[in-house]
Amino acid sequence: VQLQASGGGLVQPGGSLRLSCAASGSIFNENVMAWYRQAPGKEREMVASISNLGTTRLADAVTGRFAISRDGAKSTVYLHMDSLKPEDTGVYYCGLRRAWSPDMAYWGQGTQVTVSS
């Protein structure tokens, strides 16, 4: 399984970005795709997740500003980020796990998001 993330960049506070993560290979039928982020000097944290059935979870810090969706036919997950804040800055990673497992089985390469004026 390979995960290819894209869509990061530099954006001003209050701006928007959309990240994409395309999964290829033998993907588990029952799975969860998720976005994590890691800011400099901080641990990686979960931002949002979505199951193959469409069940979503969002971290409290991004609720109301971010949304996650997926195109099941293409096994692609999107992270729609609005009202971005400087504290959203970090490297964003997409991951894939079995629905019943707490641990990600596969990770993408990460994409940098920088929110700055």
N, C-alpha and C positions, 0 to 999 in steps of 0.2 A: 504494500500500500504506500502510495506517495501523496503528500499534501503540498499543494503549491499555493502560497499566499501572495496576495498583491493588493495594491491600492493605498499604501501608506504615503505619507508626504508631510509637507509643512503647511500648516493652516493657522489663520489668526483665531484668537479666542472668539467664540460665538459661531465659528464656521462649522462646516460639515465635511465628512469624508465617508466613503463606503469602501470597506475592505471585502475582498473575496478570497475564498479558499476552495480550490478544486481538488477533490479526492479521486484517485485512480487506483486500479488494482482490485483485489478481492476484498471488498468491503463487507463487514459483518452485516447481516440482515437487520438485526436489532442493534442499533448503535446510537451514539450521541456524538455530535460534533460540537466543539466549543471553541471559544476565543478566550485566551488568557493574555495578560500583559505583565511586563516587568519594567518598572522604572529604575533608573540608576540607584544602586544602593539598597534596593528593596527586593523582597521576595516576589516570585511570580504569583499572580492572583487571578482567579477566575473572573471573567467579565460577563460572559453570556454563554448559554448552551441551548441546543435544540436537538430533540430526539428524531428518529426516523418517522415517528408518528406526529411530529409537530409540537410536542410539548416543550415550552421554553422556560428558561430561568435567566434572571438578570441580577447582577450584583446591585446592592442598594445604592452604591455610588453612581451608577449609570441609569438607574430606573427613571423613566420619563424623558431621557435624552437619547438613549441607544435602543436599537431594536435588532433582533436577529431573525433571519429567515433562511430558508434553504430551497433549492431547486432539486427535488428528489430525483428527477430523471437524469440530472447531470451530476448528482452528488456534490453539489456546490453549496457552500454556506456563505452568507453575507452578513456583515456587521455594519448597520447603518448608524452613523454617529452624528448627532446634531448637538448644537449648543456646546461645542467643545470647550474645555477649560485647560489651562496650563497643566493642571494635575493629571490630565489624561495622557500626557506625554509618556512615551515608553515604546518598547518593542512589543508588538502584538503577535502572538503565536496562535495558530489554529491547531487543534488536536482532535483525535478520533479515539473513542473507546467503545467497548462492548457496553450495551445498555445496563448490564447488571454489575459491571466492574467500576470501582471508584477511581481507577487509575487510567490515564491516557495510554493507549497502546502505540500511537503514532503521533508525531509532531511535524508541523511544517517548519520552514526555515526562518520565519519571523519577518515582520515588516515594520519599519520605523514610523511612528507617528509623533510629530512634534507640533505642539500647540504653543505658538509664541507670536507676539506682535513685533 
